[in-house]
């Protein structure tokens, strides 16, 4: 499933899209790509 993870880095909020099996897995993928980011939210997208 495709997930949208909202991340916060240096005063900016941006969206990171990835394919994962769960919210926790999507969070792990996002943190692996952006290790210094703070995760704001994770939602499944159906588009």
VENLIN-V388385 format. One record per backbone hydrogen bond with DSSP energy under -1.0 kcal/mol. CO is the residue of the C=O (numbers start at 1). NH is the residue of the N-H. If there is no record, write none. Layout:
# VENLIN-V388385
CO|NH  CO|NH
This chain:
# VENLIN-V388385
1|20  2|45  3|18  4|43  5|16  6|40  7|14  8|38  9|12  12|9  14|7  16|5  18|3  22|26  23|27  24|28  25|29  26|30  27|31  28|32  29|33  30|34  34|37  38|8  41|6  43|4
